[in-house]
């Protein structure tokens, strides 16, 4: 398997509703990328993002 770099320049990121208001513990998701949910640390918006298959992300959210 080979890693590829997604173009996230037009991605719309949203913070988790469970992130605190002081800027800590923030997770952001860009979930309008076909077949994939992108997840990143909002404190490092230019850092890496995890690409999670949409089905696995939906199962994860449902389990929470």
mmCIF file of the N, C-alpha and C atoms, coordinates in Angstrom:
data_MODEL
# 
_entry.id   MODEL 
# 
loop_
_atom_site.group_PDB 
_atom_site.id 
_atom_site.type_symbol 
_atom_site.label_atom_id 
_atom_site.label_alt_id 
_atom_site.label_comp_id 
_atom_site.label_asym_id 
_atom_site.label_entity_id 
_atom_site.label_seq_id 
_atom_site.pdbx_PDB_ins_code 
_atom_site.Cartn_x 
_atom_site.Cartn_y 
_atom_site.Cartn_z 
_atom_site.occupancy 
_atom_site.B_iso_or_equiv 
_atom_site.pdbx_formal_charge 
_atom_site.auth_seq_id 
_atom_site.auth_comp_id 
_atom_site.auth_asym_id 
_atom_site.auth_atom_id 
_atom_site.pdbx_PDB_model_num 
ATOM 1   N N  . UNK A 1 1  ? 0.842   -1.171 0.000  1.00 0.00 ? 1  UNK A N  1 
ATOM 2   C CA . UNK A 1 1  ? 0.000   0.000  0.000  1.00 0.00 ? 1  UNK A CA 1 
ATOM 3   C C  . UNK A 1 1  ? 0.887   1.235  0.000  1.00 0.00 ? 1  UNK A C  1 
ATOM 4   N N  . UNK A 1 2  ? 0.462   2.215  -0.743 1.00 0.00 ? 2  UNK A N  1 
ATOM 5   C CA . UNK A 1 2  ? 1.251   3.431  -0.885 1.00 0.00 ? 2  UNK A CA 1 
ATOM 6   C C  . UNK A 1 2  ? 0.466   4.622  -0.359 1.00 0.00 ? 2  UNK A C  1 
ATOM 7   N N  . UNK A 1 3  ? 1.096   5.449  0.431  1.00 0.00 ? 3  UNK A N  1 
ATOM 8   C CA . UNK A 1 3  ? 0.436   6.647  0.972  1.00 0.00 ? 3  UNK A CA 1 
ATOM 9   C C  . UNK A 1 3  ? 0.361   7.706  -0.110 1.00 0.00 ? 3  UNK A C  1 
ATOM 10  N N  . UNK A 1 4  ? -0.765  8.401  -0.155 1.00 0.00 ? 4  UNK A N  1 
ATOM 11  C CA . UNK A 1 4  ? -0.920  9.519  -1.079 1.00 0.00 ? 4  UNK A CA 1 
ATOM 12  C C  . UNK A 1 4  ? -1.272  10.760 -0.281 1.00 0.00 ? 4  UNK A C  1 
ATOM 13  N N  . UNK A 1 5  ? -1.005  11.887 -0.839 1.00 0.00 ? 5  UNK A N  1 
ATOM 14  C CA . UNK A 1 5  ? -1.268  13.159 -0.169 1.00 0.00 ? 5  UNK A CA 1 
ATOM 15  C C  . UNK A 1 5  ? -2.516  13.787 -0.790 1.00 0.00 ? 5  UNK A C  1 
ATOM 16  N N  . UNK A 1 6  ? -3.542  13.950 0.015  1.00 0.00 ? 6  UNK A N  1 
ATOM 17  C CA . UNK A 1 6  ? -4.789  14.545 -0.460 1.00 0.00 ? 6  UNK A CA 1 
ATOM 18  C C  . UNK A 1 6  ? -4.663  16.063 -0.499 1.00 0.00 ? 6  UNK A C  1 
ATOM 19  N N  . UNK A 1 7  ? -5.303  16.674 -1.464 1.00 0.00 ? 7  UNK A N  1 
ATOM 20  C CA . UNK A 1 7  ? -5.350  18.138 -1.540 1.00 0.00 ? 7  UNK A CA 1 
ATOM 21  C C  . UNK A 1 7  ? -6.478  18.612 -0.624 1.00 0.00 ? 7  UNK A C  1 
ATOM 22  N N  . UNK A 1 8  ? -6.116  19.191 0.501  1.00 0.00 ? 8  UNK A N  1 
ATOM 23  C CA . UNK A 1 8  ? -7.099  19.651 1.480  1.00 0.00 ? 8  UNK A CA 1 
ATOM 24  C C  . UNK A 1 8  ? -7.247  21.166 1.469  1.00 0.00 ? 8  UNK A C  1 
ATOM 25  N N  . UNK A 1 9  ? -6.739  21.813 0.428  1.00 0.00 ? 9  UNK A N  1 
ATOM 26  C CA . UNK A 1 9  ? -6.765  23.271 0.386  1.00 0.00 ? 9  UNK A CA 1 
ATOM 27  C C  . UNK A 1 9  ? -8.184  23.834 0.351  1.00 0.00 ? 9  UNK A C  1 
ATOM 28  N N  . UNK A 1 10 ? -9.150  23.090 -0.130 1.00 0.00 ? 10 UNK A N  1 
ATOM 29  C CA . UNK A 1 10 ? -10.529 23.572 -0.167 1.00 0.00 ? 10 UNK A CA 1 
ATOM 30  C C  . UNK A 1 10 ? -11.418 22.861 0.842  1.00 0.00 ? 10 UNK A C  1 
ATOM 31  N N  . UNK A 1 11 ? -10.820 22.043 1.700  1.00 0.00 ? 11 UNK A N  1 
ATOM 32  C CA . UNK A 1 11 ? -11.607 21.311 2.702  1.00 0.00 ? 11 UNK A CA 1 
ATOM 33  C C  . UNK A 1 11 ? -12.220 22.281 3.707  1.00 0.00 ? 11 UNK A C  1 
ATOM 34  N N  . UNK A 1 12 ? -13.420 21.974 4.142  1.00 0.00 ? 12 UNK A N  1 
ATOM 35  C CA . UNK A 1 12 ? -14.090 22.747 5.179  1.00 0.00 ? 12 UNK A CA 1 
ATOM 36  C C  . UNK A 1 12 ? -13.998 21.935 6.459  1.00 0.00 ? 12 UNK A C  1 
ATOM 37  N N  . UNK A 1 13 ? -13.313 22.482 7.436  1.00 0.00 ? 13 UNK A N  1 
ATOM 38  C CA . UNK A 1 13 ? -13.080 21.784 8.694  1.00 0.00 ? 13 UNK A CA 1 
ATOM 39  C C  . UNK A 1 13 ? -14.084 22.257 9.735  1.00 0.00 ? 13 UNK A C  1 
ATOM 40  N N  . UNK A 1 14 ? -14.522 21.343 10.584 1.00 0.00 ? 14 UNK A N  1 
ATOM 41  C CA . UNK A 1 14 ? -15.407 21.694 11.700 1.00 0.00 ? 14 UNK A CA 1 
ATOM 42  C C  . UNK A 1 14 ? -14.844 21.065 12.966 1.00 0.00 ? 14 UNK A C  1 
ATOM 43  N N  . UNK A 1 15 ? -14.981 21.800 14.074 1.00 0.00 ? 15 UNK A N  1 
ATOM 44  C CA . UNK A 1 15 ? -14.490 21.308 15.361 1.00 0.00 ? 15 UNK A CA 1 
ATOM 45  C C  . UNK A 1 15 ? -15.494 20.357 15.987 1.00 0.00 ? 15 UNK A C  1 
ATOM 46  N N  . UNK A 1 16 ? -14.972 19.441 16.747 1.00 0.00 ? 16 UNK A N  1 
ATOM 47  C CA . UNK A 1 16 ? -15.821 18.545 17.519 1.00 0.00 ? 16 UNK A CA 1 
ATOM 48  C C  . UNK A 1 16 ? -16.642 19.357 18.510 1.00 0.00 ? 16 UNK A C  1 
ATOM 49  N N  . UNK A 1 17 ? -17.879 18.974 18.695 1.00 0.00 ? 17 UNK A N  1 
ATOM 50  C CA . UNK A 1 17 ? -18.725 19.665 19.674 1.00 0.00 ? 17 UNK A CA 1 
ATOM 51  C C  . UNK A 1 17 ? -18.250 19.381 21.098 1.00 0.00 ? 17 UNK A C  1 
ATOM 52  N N  . UNK A 1 18 ? -17.368 18.422 21.254 1.00 0.00 ? 18 UNK A N  1 
ATOM 53  C CA . UNK A 1 18 ? -16.817 18.094 22.575 1.00 0.00 ? 18 UNK A CA 1 
ATOM 54  C C  . UNK A 1 18 ? -15.504 18.805 22.865 1.00 0.00 ? 18 UNK A C  1 
ATOM 55  N N  . UNK A 1 19 ? -14.982 19.580 21.925 1.00 0.00 ? 19 UNK A N  1 
ATOM 56  C CA . UNK A 1 19 ? -13.763 20.341 22.167 1.00 0.00 ? 19 UNK A CA 1 
ATOM 57  C C  . UNK A 1 19 ? -14.074 21.470 23.137 1.00 0.00 ? 19 UNK A C  1 
ATOM 58  N N  . UNK A 1 20 ? -13.120 21.788 24.004 1.00 0.00 ? 20 UNK A N  1 
ATOM 59  C CA . UNK A 1 20 ? -13.411 22.843 24.978 1.00 0.00 ? 20 UNK A CA 1 
ATOM 60  C C  . UNK A 1 20 ? -13.244 24.225 24.366 1.00 0.00 ? 20 UNK A C  1 
ATOM 61  N N  . UNK A 1 21 ? -13.821 25.224 24.983 1.00 0.00 ? 21 UNK A N  1 
ATOM 62  C CA . UNK A 1 21 ? -13.816 26.589 24.467 1.00 0.00 ? 21 UNK A CA 1 
ATOM 63  C C  . UNK A 1 21 ? -12.511 27.331 24.620 1.00 0.00 ? 21 UNK A C  1 
ATOM 64  N N  . UNK A 1 22 ? -11.548 26.785 25.343 1.00 0.00 ? 22 UNK A N  1 
ATOM 65  C CA . UNK A 1 22 ? -10.269 27.453 25.565 1.00 0.00 ? 22 UNK A CA 1 
ATOM 66  C C  . UNK A 1 22 ? -9.215  27.050 24.537 1.00 0.00 ? 22 UNK A C  1 
ATOM 67  N N  . UNK A 1 23 ? -9.598  26.289 23.535 1.00 0.00 ? 23 UNK A N  1 
ATOM 68  C CA . UNK A 1 23 ? -8.658  25.935 22.472 1.00 0.00 ? 23 UNK A CA 1 
ATOM 69  C C  . UNK A 1 23 ? -7.903  24.642 22.701 1.00 0.00 ? 23 UNK A C  1 
ATOM 70  N N  . UNK A 1 24 ? -8.148  23.957 23.780 1.00 0.00 ? 24 UNK A N  1 
ATOM 71  C CA . UNK A 1 24 ? -7.469  22.694 24.026 1.00 0.00 ? 24 UNK A CA 1 
ATOM 72  C C  . UNK A 1 24 ? -8.314  21.510 23.597 1.00 0.00 ? 24 UNK A C  1 
ATOM 73  N N  . UNK A 1 25 ? -7.674  20.384 23.441 1.00 0.00 ? 25 UNK A N  1 
ATOM 74  C CA . UNK A 1 25 ? -8.355  19.133 23.114 1.00 0.00 ? 25 UNK A CA 1 
ATOM 75  C C  . UNK A 1 25 ? -9.262  19.263 21.902 1.00 0.00 ? 25 UNK A C  1 
ATOM 76  N N  . UNK A 1 26 ? -8.813  19.934 20.876 1.00 0.00 ? 26 UNK A N  1 
ATOM 77  C CA . UNK A 1 26 ? -9.666  20.176 19.708 1.00 0.00 ? 26 UNK A CA 1 
ATOM 78  C C  . UNK A 1 26 ? -9.349  19.201 18.583 1.00 0.00 ? 26 UNK A C  1 
ATOM 79  N N  . UNK A 1 27 ? -10.388 18.566 18.123 1.00 0.00 ? 27 UNK A N  1 
ATOM 80  C CA . UNK A 1 27 ? -10.315 17.689 16.963 1.00 0.00 ? 27 UNK A CA 1 
ATOM 81  C C  . UNK A 1 27 ? -11.187 18.308 15.892 1.00 0.00 ? 27 UNK A C  1 
ATOM 82  N N  . UNK A 1 28 ? -10.670 18.370 14.673 1.00 0.00 ? 28 UNK A N  1 
ATOM 83  C CA . UNK A 1 28 ? -11.445 18.887 13.554 1.00 0.00 ? 28 UNK A CA 1 
ATOM 84  C C  . UNK A 1 28 ? -11.624 17.785 12.516 1.00 0.00 ? 28 UNK A C  1 
ATOM 85  N N  . UNK A 1 29 ? -12.763 17.835 11.842 1.00 0.00 ? 29 UNK A N  1 
ATOM 86  C CA . UNK A 1 29 ? -13.084 16.837 10.828 1.00 0.00 ? 29 UNK A CA 1 
ATOM 87  C C  . UNK A 1 29 ? -13.499 17.539 9.544  1.00 0.00 ? 29 UNK A C  1 
ATOM 88  N N  . UNK A 1 30 ? -13.008 17.057 8.439  1.00 0.00 ? 30 UNK A N  1 
ATOM 89  C CA . UNK A 1 30 ? -13.482 17.470 7.113  1.00 0.00 ? 30 UNK A CA 1 
ATOM 90  C C  . UNK A 1 30 ? -14.134 16.222 6.531  1.00 0.00 ? 30 UNK A C  1 
ATOM 91  N N  . UNK A 1 31 ? -15.460 16.223 6.528  1.00 0.00 ? 31 UNK A N  1 
ATOM 92  C CA . UNK A 1 31 ? -16.143 14.989 6.147  1.00 0.00 ? 31 UNK A CA 1 
ATOM 93  C C  . UNK A 1 31 ? -16.924 15.088 4.843  1.00 0.00 ? 31 UNK A C  1 
ATOM 94  N N  . UNK A 1 32 ? -16.565 16.025 3.987  1.00 0.00 ? 32 UNK A N  1 
ATOM 95  C CA . UNK A 1 32 ? -17.228 16.125 2.684  1.00 0.00 ? 32 UNK A CA 1 
ATOM 96  C C  . UNK A 1 32 ? -16.267 15.755 1.562  1.00 0.00 ? 32 UNK A C  1 
ATOM 97  N N  . UNK A 1 33 ? -15.339 14.879 1.879  1.00 0.00 ? 33 UNK A N  1 
ATOM 98  C CA . UNK A 1 33 ? -14.406 14.365 0.886  1.00 0.00 ? 33 UNK A CA 1 
ATOM 99  C C  . UNK A 1 33 ? -14.904 12.960 0.550  1.00 0.00 ? 33 UNK A C  1 
ATOM 100 N N  . UNK A 1 34 ? -15.273 12.703 -0.682 1.00 0.00 ? 34 UNK A N  1 
ATOM 101 C CA . UNK A 1 34 ? -15.906 11.439 -1.040 1.00 0.00 ? 34 UNK A CA 1 
ATOM 102 C C  . UNK A 1 34 ? -15.169 10.201 -0.513 1.00 0.00 ? 34 UNK A C  1 
ATOM 103 N N  . UNK A 1 35 ? -15.895 9.408  0.259  1.00 0.00 ? 35 UNK A N  1 
ATOM 104 C CA . UNK A 1 35 ? -15.371 8.143  0.748  1.00 0.00 ? 35 UNK A CA 1 
ATOM 105 C C  . UNK A 1 35 ? -14.397 8.230  1.905  1.00 0.00 ? 35 UNK A C  1 
ATOM 106 N N  . UNK A 1 36 ? -14.134 9.442  2.399  1.00 0.00 ? 36 UNK A N  1 
ATOM 107 C CA . UNK A 1 36 ? -13.102 9.625  3.421  1.00 0.00 ? 36 UNK A CA 1 
ATOM 108 C C  . UNK A 1 36 ? -13.507 10.689 4.425  1.00 0.00 ? 36 UNK A C  1 
ATOM 109 N N  . UNK A 1 37 ? -13.169 10.461 5.681  1.00 0.00 ? 37 UNK A N  1 
ATOM 110 C CA . UNK A 1 37 ? -13.272 11.495 6.714  1.00 0.00 ? 37 UNK A CA 1 
ATOM 111 C C  . UNK A 1 37 ? -11.843 11.875 7.081  1.00 0.00 ? 37 UNK A C  1 
ATOM 112 N N  . UNK A 1 38 ? -11.539 13.151 6.997  1.00 0.00 ? 38 UNK A N  1 
ATOM 113 C CA . UNK A 1 38 ? -10.211 13.634 7.360  1.00 0.00 ? 38 UNK A CA 1 
ATOM 114 C C  . UNK A 1 38 ? -10.288 14.182 8.782  1.00 0.00 ? 38 UNK A C  1 
ATOM 115 N N  . UNK A 1 39 ? -9.298  13.841 9.611  1.00 0.00 ? 39 UNK A N  1 
ATOM 116 C CA . UNK A 1 39 ? -9.277  14.249 11.014 1.00 0.00 ? 39 UNK A CA 1 
ATOM 117 C C  . UNK A 1 39 ? -7.925  14.888 11.305 1.00 0.00 ? 39 UNK A C  1 
ATOM 118 N N  . UNK A 1 40 ? -7.955  16.010 12.033 1.00 0.00 ? 40 UNK A N  1 
ATOM 119 C CA . UNK A 1 40 ? -6.694  16.684 12.382 1.00 0.00 ? 40 UNK A CA 1 
ATOM 120 C C  . UNK A 1 40 ? -6.806  17.338 13.751 1.00 0.00 ? 40 UNK A C  1 
ATOM 121 N N  . UNK A 1 41 ? -5.668  17.742 14.276 1.00 0.00 ? 41 UNK A N  1 
ATOM 122 C CA . UNK A 1 41 ? -5.578  18.482 15.529 1.00 0.00 ? 41 UNK A CA 1 
ATOM 123 C C  . UNK A 1 41 ? -5.716  19.961 15.176 1.00 0.00 ? 41 UNK A C  1 
ATOM 124 N N  . UNK A 1 42 ? -6.732  20.636 15.712 1.00 0.00 ? 42 UNK A N  1 
ATOM 125 C CA . UNK A 1 42 ? -6.971  22.032 15.344 1.00 0.00 ? 42 UNK A CA 1 
ATOM 126 C C  . UNK A 1 42 ? -5.849  22.957 15.795 1.00 0.00 ? 42 UNK A C  1 
ATOM 127 N N  . UNK A 1 43 ? -5.059  22.529 16.757 1.00 0.00 ? 43 UNK A N  1 
ATOM 128 C CA . UNK A 1 43 ? -3.943  23.369 17.211 1.00 0.00 ? 43 UNK A CA 1 
ATOM 129 C C  . UNK A 1 43 ? -2.782  23.329 16.214 1.00 0.00 ? 43 UNK A C  1 
ATOM 130 N N  . UNK A 1 44 ? -2.850  22.420 15.252 1.00 0.00 ? 44 UNK A N  1 
ATOM 131 C CA . UNK A 1 44 ? -1.798  22.278 14.254 1.00 0.00 ? 44 UNK A CA 1 
ATOM 132 C C  . UNK A 1 44 ? -2.448  22.124 12.869 1.00 0.00 ? 44 UNK A C  1 
ATOM 133 N N  . UNK A 1 45 ? -3.116  23.189 12.376 1.00 0.00 ? 45 UNK A N  1 
ATOM 134 C CA . UNK A 1 45 ? -3.876  23.064 11.138 1.00 0.00 ? 45 UNK A CA 1 
ATOM 135 C C  . UNK A 1 45 ? -3.039  22.783 9.895  1.00 0.00 ? 45 UNK A C  1 
ATOM 136 N N  . UNK A 1 46 ? -1.743  23.011 9.947  1.00 0.00 ? 46 UNK A N  1 
ATOM 137 C CA . UNK A 1 46 ? -0.887  22.725 8.796  1.00 0.00 ? 46 UNK A CA 1 
ATOM 138 C C  . UNK A 1 46 ? -0.118  21.427 8.982  1.00 0.00 ? 46 UNK A C  1 
ATOM 139 N N  . UNK A 1 47 ? -0.417  20.733 10.068 1.00 0.00 ? 47 UNK A N  1 
ATOM 140 C CA . UNK A 1 47 ? 0.222   19.452 10.336 1.00 0.00 ? 47 UNK A CA 1 
ATOM 141 C C  . UNK A 1 47 ? -0.499  18.322 9.628  1.00 0.00 ? 47 UNK A C  1 
ATOM 142 N N  . UNK A 1 48 ? -0.176  17.112 9.998  1.00 0.00 ? 48 UNK A N  1 
ATOM 143 C CA . UNK A 1 48 ? -0.774  15.956 9.336  1.00 0.00 ? 48 UNK A CA 1 
ATOM 144 C C  . UNK A 1 48 ? -2.256  15.797 9.664  1.00 0.00 ? 48 UNK A C  1 
ATOM 145 N N  . UNK A 1 49 ? -2.955  15.137 8.766  1.00 0.00 ? 49 UNK A N  1 
ATOM 146 C CA . UNK A 1 49 ? -4.359  14.789 8.968  1.00 0.00 ? 49 UNK A CA 1 
ATOM 147 C C  . UNK A 1 49 ? -4.495  13.290 8.703  1.00 0.00 ? 49 UNK A C  1 
ATOM 148 N N  . UNK A 1 50 ? -5.357  12.658 9.450  1.00 0.00 ? 50 UNK A N  1 
ATOM 149 C CA . UNK A 1 50 ? -5.615  11.237 9.242  1.00 0.00 ? 50 UNK A CA 1 
ATOM 150 C C  . UNK A 1 50 ? -6.738  11.069 8.234  1.00 0.00 ? 50 UNK A C  1 
ATOM 151 N N  . UNK A 1 51 ? -6.557  10.173 7.294  1.00 0.00 ? 51 UNK A N  1 
ATOM 152 C CA . UNK A 1 51 ? -7.598  9.833  6.325  1.00 0.00 ? 51 UNK A CA 1 
ATOM 153 C C  . UNK A 1 51 ? -8.240  8.533  6.789  1.00 0.00 ? 51 UNK A C  1 
ATOM 154 N N  . UNK A 1 52 ? -9.520  8.605  7.107  1.00 0.00 ? 52 UNK A N  1 
ATOM 155 C CA . UNK A 1 52 ? -10.234 7.448  7.624  1.00 0.00 ? 52 UNK A CA 1 
ATOM 156 C C  . UNK A 1 52 ? -11.357 7.106  6.645  1.00 0.00 ? 52 UNK A C  1 
ATOM 157 N N  . UNK A 1 53 ? -11.447 5.837  6.221  1.00 0.00 ? 53 UNK A N  1 
ATOM 158 C CA . UNK A 1 53 ? -12.547 5.474  5.319  1.00 0.00 ? 53 UNK A CA 1 
ATOM 159 C C  . UNK A 1 53 ? -13.893 5.874  5.931  1.00 0.00 ? 53 UNK A C  1 
ATOM 160 N N  . UNK A 1 54 ? -14.777 6.443  5.112  1.00 0.00 ? 54 UNK A N  1 
ATOM 161 C CA . UNK A 1 54 ? -16.054 6.969  5.600  1.00 0.00 ? 54 UNK A CA 1 
ATOM 162 C C  . UNK A 1 54 ? -16.852 5.928  6.382  1.00 0.00 ? 54 UNK A C  1 
ATOM 163 N N  . UNK A 1 55 ? -16.863 4.699  5.940  1.00 0.00 ? 55 UNK A N  1 
ATOM 164 C CA . UNK A 1 55 ? -17.616 3.660  6.648  1.00 0.00 ? 55 UNK A CA 1 
ATOM 165 C C  . UNK A 1 55 ? -17.035 3.416  8.046  1.00 0.00 ? 55 UNK A C  1 
ATOM 166 N N  . UNK A 1 56 ? -15.722 3.353  8.144  1.00 0.00 ? 56 UNK A N  1 
ATOM 167 C CA . UNK A 1 56 ? -15.078 3.150  9.449  1.00 0.00 ? 56 UNK A CA 1 
ATOM 168 C C  . UNK A 1 56 ? -15.361 4.338  10.368 1.00 0.00 ? 56 UNK A C  1 
ATOM 169 N N  . UNK A 1 57 ? -15.349 5.560  9.822  1.00 0.00 ? 57 UNK A N  1 
ATOM 170 C CA . UNK A 1 57 ? -15.640 6.761  10.612 1.00 0.00 ? 57 UNK A CA 1 
ATOM 171 C C  . UNK A 1 57 ? -17.078 6.712  11.125 1.00 0.00 ? 57 UNK A C  1 
ATOM 172 N N  . UNK A 1 58 ? -18.025 6.337  10.270 1.00 0.00 ? 58 UNK A N  1 
ATOM 173 C CA . UNK A 1 58 ? -19.422 6.247  10.679 1.00 0.00 ? 58 UNK A CA 1 
ATOM 174 C C  . UNK A 1 58 ? -19.594 5.214  11.786 1.00 0.00 ? 58 UNK A C  1 
ATOM 175 N N  . UNK A 1 59 ? -18.904 4.085  11.684 1.00 0.00 ? 59 UNK A N  1 
ATOM 176 C CA . UNK A 1 59 ? -18.983 3.052  12.721 1.00 0.00 ? 59 UNK A CA 1 
ATOM 177 C C  . UNK A 1 59 ? -18.370 3.560  14.038 1.00 0.00 ? 59 UNK A C  1 
ATOM 178 N N  . UNK A 1 60 ? -17.274 4.305  13.934 1.00 0.00 ? 60 UNK A N  1 
ATOM 179 C CA . UNK A 1 60 ? -16.621 4.879  15.112 1.00 0.00 ? 60 UNK A CA 1 
ATOM 180 C C  . UNK A 1 60 ? -17.559 5.846  15.821 1.00 0.00 ? 60 UNK A C  1 
ATOM 181 N N  . UNK A 1 61 ? -18.162 6.769  15.052 1.00 0.00 ? 61 UNK A N  1 
ATOM 182 C CA . UNK A 1 61 ? -19.082 7.748  15.627 1.00 0.00 ? 61 UNK A CA 1 
ATOM 183 C C  . UNK A 1 61 ? -20.291 7.067  16.253 1.00 0.00 ? 61 UNK A C  1 
ATOM 184 N N  . UNK A 1 62 ? -20.830 6.061  15.599 1.00 0.00 ? 62 UNK A N  1 
ATOM 185 C CA . UNK A 1 62 ? -21.976 5.333  16.124 1.00 0.00 ? 62 UNK A CA 1 
ATOM 186 C C  . UNK A 1 62 ? -21.645 4.628  17.446 1.00 0.00 ? 62 UNK A C  1 
ATOM 187 N N  . UNK A 1 63 ? -20.410 4.171  17.561 1.00 0.00 ? 63 UNK A N  1 
ATOM 188 C CA . UNK A 1 63 ? -19.990 3.468  18.781 1.00 0.00 ? 63 UNK A CA 1 
ATOM 189 C C  . UNK A 1 63 ? -19.776 4.419  19.941 1.00 0.00 ? 63 UNK A C  1 
ATOM 190 N N  . UNK A 1 64 ? -19.546 5.692  19.663 1.00 0.00 ? 64 UNK A N  1 
ATOM 191 C CA . UNK A 1 64 ? -19.350 6.665  20.737 1.00 0.00 ? 64 UNK A CA 1 
ATOM 192 C C  . UNK A 1 64 ? -20.656 6.886  21.428 1.00 0.00 ? 64 UNK A C  1 
# 
